[in-house]
Structure formats: structure tokens, C-alpha cells
Amino acid sequence: MKRCKFYKGGIESGAYIEVVFLSLLAKEPSYGYKLIEDASKFGIPSEVLEKGIAYRILRKLEYFGFVNSHWVTEESGMPKRMYTINKAGMDMLKKWYKDAEQYINNLIKLREWVKDLIGEQ
């Protein structure tokens, strides 16, 4: 599964898991484990998205300033880290949306071109 590369300005358009996490966090703050479960809605089975990978991605999103986190302690159980998207994360999500829209349009054009070349009905 392709993951994005980070650069100082943000996430490159090839991001997928990172964008899935940002979009889930845009809906509501969440814990890492729940994000892993919810990512399955977008074709990322929890068996593929190991906890170590997911938490590395979340730490990277926080390091680059797209999410914030804090520890939540409940009366019973272990403390959990709650993640929330911030303004920079929302801006990055908007940028990804615009880039993805253009990419999808180009992909449709390419698909139609290839369809004509190979004589597919």
C-alpha cells in the first residue's frame, strides 16, 4: 500500500493512509486504535495497517503540525492518546481534495484514451 512522502510544506498528493486518518479526524477526534478500525471503510483492512505503522503515521502527522494529541486517562484501563485535526490539517485535507480532483479527471481521460486504443467496449 502506497504511503505519502512528507515535505516541509505538507503531504504530497500521493498520500492515502495519511489522508484517511486526517479525514476521519476531521469528522471527530479519535484514538489510534479506533482510527485503525475506521480505516477499513476506505479499503485499508486493520490486518494490513499494523499498530506500529499507524502510530508512526500519527506521530508524523503530529510532527508536521497537522494533528494535535493529548493523553486521556479514564478511571479504569490504560491512558489513551486522543488525536484531533487542527487548522493546518484541515488546510492540507482541502489541498489534497483539490489535487485529487484534478488527478481523478486526468485518470478518467487516460482510461478513456486507453479504452479506445485497446478497443474495449
N, CA and C of each residue as an Amber inpcrd file, in Angstrom:
protein
   363
   0.8500000  -1.1680000   0.0000000   0.0000000   0.0000000   0.0000000
   0.8990000   1.2350000   0.0000000   0.6230000   2.1490000  -0.9050000
   1.4480000   3.3440000  -1.0390000   1.1440000   4.3390000   0.0730000
   2.1800000   4.8550000   0.6720000   2.0270000   5.8950000   1.6760000
   2.6910000   7.1550000   1.1460000   2.2740000   8.2680000   1.6690000
   2.7850000   9.5240000   1.1530000   4.1700000   9.8360000   1.6910000
   4.7920000  10.7620000   1.0210000   6.0550000  11.3080000   1.4920000
   5.7460000  12.6760000   2.0850000   6.4370000  12.9920000   3.1440000
   6.2480000  14.2930000   3.7610000   7.3100000  15.2550000   3.2690000
   6.9660000  16.4800000   3.1980000   7.9240000  17.5310000   2.9340000
   7.5300000  18.7120000   3.7960000   8.3820000  19.6930000   3.8440000
   8.1650000  20.7860000   4.7990000   6.8020000  21.4490000   4.6470000
   6.3120000  21.5620000   3.4220000   5.0330000  22.2320000   3.1940000
   3.8220000  21.3740000   3.4910000   3.9880000  20.0690000   3.5910000
   2.8360000  19.2230000   3.8770000   2.9510000  17.8440000   3.2800000
   1.8110000  17.3120000   2.8910000   1.7290000  15.9680000   2.3510000
   1.6350000  16.0530000   0.8410000   2.4180000  15.2300000   0.1450000
   2.2950000  15.1740000  -1.3050000   0.9630000  14.5400000  -1.6740000
   0.5140000  14.7720000  -2.8850000  -0.8000000  14.3240000  -3.3120000
  -0.9630000  12.8120000  -3.3390000   0.1080000  12.0480000  -3.3470000
   0.0100000  10.5990000  -3.3890000  -0.4010000   9.9790000  -2.0670000
  -0.6410000  10.7870000  -1.0570000  -0.9950000  10.2870000   0.2700000
  -2.2850000   9.4870000   0.2120000  -2.3640000   8.4760000   1.0380000
  -3.6330000   7.7650000   1.1630000  -3.9510000   7.5150000   2.6340000
  -3.1190000   6.7300000   3.2930000  -3.3940000   6.4290000   4.6970000
  -3.4220000   7.7190000   5.5130000  -2.5010000   8.6180000   5.2540000
  -2.4540000   9.8790000   5.9760000  -3.7290000  10.6830000   5.7520000
  -4.2170000  10.7020000   4.5080000  -5.4370000  11.4450000   4.1910000
  -6.6470000  10.7630000   4.8240000  -6.6500000   9.4360000   4.8400000
  -7.7350000   8.7130000   5.5120000  -7.7670000   9.1090000   6.9860000
  -6.6190000   9.0940000   7.6430000  -6.5750000   9.4830000   9.0570000
  -7.0370000  10.9270000   9.2480000  -6.5410000  11.8400000   8.4210000
  -6.9570000  13.2420000   8.5510000  -8.4620000  13.3880000   8.3510000
  -9.0100000  12.6770000   7.3750000 -10.4480000  12.8010000   7.1180000
 -11.2690000  12.2280000   8.2630000 -10.8150000  11.1170000   8.8400000
 -11.5180000  10.5630000   9.9980000 -11.4550000  11.5230000  11.1820000
 -10.2960000  12.1490000  11.3680000 -10.1510000  13.1080000  12.4630000
 -10.9350000  14.3960000  12.2000000 -11.1690000  14.7300000  10.9340000
 -11.9750000  15.9100000  10.6100000 -13.4180000  15.6910000  11.0460000
 -13.8410000  14.4250000  11.0390000 -15.1950000  14.1150000  11.4850000
 -15.3040000  14.1780000  13.0020000 -14.3010000  13.5830000  13.6950000
 -14.3160000  13.6070000  15.1520000 -12.9380000  13.2140000  15.6880000
 -12.5600000  13.7480000  16.8490000 -11.3160000  13.3010000  17.4800000
 -11.3810000  11.8030000  17.7300000 -10.2220000  11.1640000  17.7430000
 -10.2330000   9.7170000  17.8940000  -8.9280000   9.2030000  18.4730000
  -8.9580000   7.9520000  18.8600000  -7.7880000   7.2320000  19.3420000
  -7.1810000   6.4520000  18.1800000  -5.9210000   6.1240000  18.3040000
  -5.2350000   5.3810000  17.2530000  -5.9120000   4.0750000  16.9020000
  -6.2990000   3.3080000  17.9180000  -6.9200000   2.0100000  17.6660000
  -8.2140000   2.1570000  16.8750000  -9.0200000   3.1640000  17.2170000
 -10.2850000   3.4030000  16.5050000 -10.0190000   3.8590000  15.0750000
  -8.9850000   4.6590000  14.8670000  -8.6310000   5.0780000  13.5150000
  -8.2630000   3.8720000  12.6530000  -7.5400000   2.9350000  13.2350000
  -7.1760000   1.7160000  12.5130000  -8.4390000   0.9600000  12.1010000
  -9.3800000   0.8240000  13.0230000 -10.6430000   0.1390000  12.7130000
 -11.4260000   0.8870000  11.6330000 -11.5470000   2.2060000  11.7750000
 -12.3450000   3.0090000  10.8520000 -11.7220000   3.1100000   9.4620000
 -10.4190000   2.9180000   9.3530000  -9.7480000   2.9980000   8.0530000
 -10.2390000   1.9110000   7.1050000 -10.8300000   0.8630000   7.6520000
 -11.3410000  -0.2180000   6.8000000 -12.4650000   0.2730000   5.8820000
 -13.1480000   1.3510000   6.2610000 -14.1910000   1.9380000   5.4100000
 -13.6230000   2.4010000   4.0680000 -12.3100000   2.6450000   4.0520000
 -11.6620000   3.1730000   2.8570000 -10.7110000   2.1570000   2.2350000
 -10.9730000   0.8860000   2.5030000 -10.2160000  -0.1710000   1.8590000
  -8.8890000  -0.5140000   2.5090000  -8.6870000  -0.1010000   3.7330000
  -7.4420000  -0.4330000   4.4420000  -7.8050000  -1.3650000   5.5880000
  -7.6940000  -2.6800000   5.3610000  -8.0530000  -3.6020000   6.4430000
  -7.1100000  -3.4760000   7.6320000  -7.6600000  -3.6550000   8.8240000
  -6.8520000  -3.4940000  10.0330000  -5.6930000  -4.4810000  10.0730000
  -5.8270000  -5.6230000   9.3840000  -4.7250000  -6.5840000   9.3510000
  -3.5260000  -6.0110000   8.5990000  -3.7830000  -5.1680000   7.6100000
  -2.7190000  -4.5580000   6.8100000  -2.0990000  -3.3770000   7.5530000
  -2.9370000  -2.6100000   8.1950000  -2.4940000  -1.4050000   8.8980000
  -2.1130000  -1.7800000  10.3240000  -0.9130000  -2.2800000  10.4760000
  -0.4500000  -2.7000000  11.7990000  -0.3900000  -1.4960000  12.7320000
  -0.5160000  -1.7820000  14.0160000  -0.4980000  -0.7010000  15.0090000
   0.7760000   0.1240000  14.9300000   1.9070000  -0.5370000  14.7610000
   3.1720000   0.1860000  14.6940000   3.2050000   1.1780000  13.5500000
   2.6980000   0.7600000  12.3870000   2.6540000   1.6400000  11.2170000
   1.6920000   2.7930000  11.4770000   0.5180000   2.4860000  11.9900000
  -0.4940000   3.5130000  12.2300000   0.0160000   4.5750000  13.2010000
   0.6480000   4.1440000  14.2730000   1.1260000   5.1080000  15.2660000
   2.3130000   5.9110000  14.7420000   3.1210000   5.3100000  13.8780000
   4.2060000   6.0750000  13.2420000   3.6170000   7.1740000  12.3590000
   2.5780000   6.8380000  11.6270000   1.9230000   7.8270000  10.7620000
   1.3060000   8.9390000  11.6130000   0.6410000   8.5820000  12.6840000
   0.0440000   9.5960000  13.5530000   1.1020000  10.5020000  14.1720000
   2.2150000   9.9310000  14.5980000   3.3070000  10.7570000  15.1540000
   3.8610000  11.6950000  14.0850000   3.9550000  11.1860000  12.8480000
   4.4620000  12.0110000  11.7630000   3.4770000  13.1450000  11.4520000
   2.1840000  12.8370000  11.4400000   1.1840000  13.8810000  11.2190000
   1.2670000  14.9480000  12.3080000   1.5270000  14.5120000  13.5260000
   1.6670000  15.4740000  14.6250000   2.9670000  16.2600000  14.4860000
   4.0470000  15.5890000  14.1510000   5.3400000  16.2520000  13.9870000
   5.2670000  17.3530000  12.9280000   4.5450000  17.0850000  11.8390000
   4.4430000  18.0750000  10.7750000   3.3390000  19.0900000  11.0150000
   2.6720000  19.0030000  12.1650000   1.7360000  20.0470000  12.5720000
   0.3250000  19.9280000  12.0350000  -0.0890000  18.7190000  11.6160000
  -1.4350000  18.5430000  11.0730000  -2.4400000  18.0510000  12.1030000
  -1.9470000  17.4390000  13.1770000  -2.8230000  16.9670000  14.2450000
  -2.2030000  17.3160000  15.5910000  -3.0580000  17.3430000  16.6040000
  -2.6180000  17.5040000  17.9830000  -3.0600000  16.2680000  18.7520000
  -2.3720000  15.9930000  19.8360000  -2.7900000  14.8630000  20.6570000
  -2.6240000  15.2050000  22.1340000  -3.3580000  14.4840000  22.9380000
  -3.2090000  14.5970000  24.3840000  -3.6240000  13.2660000  25.0070000
  -3.1080000  13.0200000  26.1870000  -3.4240000  11.7780000  26.8890000
  -4.7420000  11.9250000  27.6170000  -5.5520000  10.8770000  27.5290000
  -6.8170000  10.8140000  28.2520000  -6.7220000   9.6470000  29.2190000
  -6.9320000   9.9410000  30.4810000  -6.9130000   8.8730000  31.4760000
  -8.3310000   8.6560000  31.9670000  -8.7170000   7.4110000  31.9550000
 -10.0460000   7.0470000  32.4380000  -9.8800000   6.3350000  33.7670000
 -10.9830000   6.2000000  34.4820000 -10.9090000   5.5730000  35.7910000
 -10.3430000   4.1610000  35.7200000 -10.7390000   3.4250000  34.6880000
 -10.2160000   2.0710000  34.5380000  -9.4870000   1.9760000  33.2010000
  -8.4800000   1.1680000  33.1570000  -7.7610000   0.9680000  31.9120000
  -6.5530000   1.8700000  31.7780000  -5.8750000   1.6550000  30.6810000
  -4.6480000   2.3860000  30.3810000  -4.9750000   3.7650000  29.8080000
  -4.0860000   4.7320000  29.9850000  -4.2760000   6.0360000  29.3230000
  -4.2550000   5.8530000  27.8060000  -5.0200000   6.6780000  27.1050000
  -5.0800000   6.6230000  25.6420000  -4.7290000   7.9940000  25.0950000
  -4.0910000   7.9920000  23.9320000  -3.7530000   9.2500000  23.2760000
  -4.8830000   9.6100000  22.3120000  -5.4900000  10.7730000  22.5450000
  -6.5790000  11.2710000  21.7060000  -5.9840000  12.2070000  20.6570000
  -6.3500000  11.9790000  19.3910000  -5.8520000  12.8070000  18.2870000
  -6.9710000  13.6980000  17.7630000  -6.6180000  14.9390000  17.4320000
  -7.5510000  15.8830000  16.8200000  -6.8520000  16.5650000  15.6520000
  -7.6170000  16.8370000  14.6250000  -7.0640000  17.5650000  13.4830000
  -7.0660000  19.0530000  13.8450000  -6.0980000  19.7900000  13.3280000
  -6.0480000  21.2270000  13.5830000  -6.2260000  21.9810000  12.2630000
  -6.0950000  23.2800000  12.2860000  -6.3070000  24.0950000  11.0800000
  -5.3530000  23.6960000   9.9570000  -4.0960000  23.4670000  10.2790000
  -3.1280000  23.0580000   9.2410000  -3.5310000  21.7270000   8.6220000
  -4.0490000  20.8210000   9.4440000  -4.5190000  19.5390000   8.9280000
  -5.7220000  19.7020000   8.0170000  -6.6510000  20.5740000   8.3990000
  -7.8240000  20.8460000   7.5430000  -7.3940000  21.4940000   6.2370000
  -6.4310000  22.4210000   6.3110000  -5.9230000  23.0500000   5.0910000
  -5.2800000  22.0090000   4.1780000  -4.5320000  21.0790000   4.7720000
  -3.9030000  20.0330000   3.9830000  -4.9520000  19.1230000   3.3520000
  -6.0140000  18.8240000   4.0840000  -7.0940000  17.9960000   3.5600000
  -7.7690000  18.6960000   2.3780000  -7.9740000  19.9940000   2.4810000
  -8.5590000  20.7630000   1.3760000  -7.6430000  20.7490000   0.1600000
  -6.3480000  20.9000000   0.3860000  -5.3790000  20.8710000  -0.7090000
  -5.3810000  19.5030000  -1.3740000  -5.3860000  18.4550000  -0.5690000
  -5.4120000  17.1000000  -1.1220000  -6.6660000  16.8980000  -1.9650000
  -7.8090000  17.3990000  -1.4870000  -9.0650000  17.2530000  -2.2220000
  -8.9630000  17.8830000  -3.6100000  -8.4470000  19.0940000  -3.6610000
  -8.3040000  19.7710000  -4.9530000  -7.3420000  19.0250000  -5.8680000
  -6.2110000  18.5850000  -5.3260000  -5.2370000  17.8330000  -6.1130000
  -5.8370000  16.5070000  -6.5890000  -6.5800000  15.8310000  -5.7060000
  -7.1790000  14.5380000  -6.0540000  -8.2180000  14.7020000  -7.1460000
  -8.9750000  15.7810000  -7.0860000  -9.9940000  16.0260000  -8.1070000
  -9.3530000  16.1420000  -9.4890000  -8.2630000  16.8760000  -9.5810000
  -7.5530000  17.0220000 -10.8490000  -6.9590000  15.6870000 -11.2920000
  -6.3840000  14.9540000 -10.3490000  -5.7920000  13.6510000 -10.6510000
  -6.8570000  12.6850000 -11.1720000  -8.0230000  12.6670000 -10.5380000
  -9.1120000  11.7830000 -10.9720000  -9.5570000  12.1430000 -12.3850000
  -9.6940000  13.4370000 -12.6640000 -10.0890000  13.8610000 -14.0140000
  -9.0640000  13.4210000 -15.0520000  -7.7850000  13.5660000 -14.7310000
  -6.7410000  13.1180000 -15.6600000  -6.7520000  11.6010000 -15.8220000
  -7.0040000  10.8910000 -14.7450000  -7.0600000   9.4330000 -14.7990000
  -8.2310000   8.9620000 -15.6690000  -9.3660000   9.6240000 -15.5620000
 -10.5220000   9.2820000 -16.4030000 -10.1910000   9.5120000 -17.8760000
  -9.5430000  10.6300000 -18.1850000  -9.1360000  10.8980000 -19.5700000
  -8.1960000   9.8130000 -20.0800000  -7.2190000   9.4470000 -19.2510000
  -6.2640000   8.4070000 -19.6420000  -6.9750000   7.0740000 -19.8390000
  -7.8850000   6.7430000 -18.9570000  -8.6370000   5.4890000 -19.0730000
  -9.4200000   5.4370000 -20.3810000 -10.0790000   6.5230000 -20.7170000
 -10.8420000   6.5720000 -21.9650000  -9.9180000   6.4530000 -23.1820000
  -8.7760000   7.1100000 -23.1110000  -7.7800000   7.0340000 -24.1860000
  -7.3330000   5.5840000 -24.3940000  -6.9890000   4.9200000 -23.3050000
  -6.5390000   3.5250000 -23.3850000  -7.6640000   2.6280000 -23.8470000
  -8.8680000   2.8840000 -23.3770000 -10.0320000   2.1100000 -23.7920000
 -10.1920000   2.1440000 -25.3070000 -10.0460000   3.3220000 -25.9090000
 -10.1180000   3.4620000 -27.3690000  -8.9780000   2.7200000 -28.0610000
  -7.7850000   2.7980000 -27.5050000  -6.6180000   2.1350000 -28.0990000
  -6.7340000   0.6230000 -28.1150000  -7.2770000   0.0680000 -27.0530000
  -7.3540000  -1.3930000 -26.9760000  -8.6790000  -1.9380000 -27.4870000
  -9.5760000  -1.0490000 -27.8840000 -10.8470000  -1.4670000 -28.4600000
 -11.8080000  -2.0520000 -27.4410000 -11.6910000  -1.6350000 -26.2050000
 -12.5730000  -2.1290000 -25.1460000 -13.9420000  -1.4770000 -25.2700000
 -14.9730000  -2.2460000 -25.0610000 -16.3510000  -1.7420000 -25.1450000
 -16.8000000  -1.1350000 -23.8490000
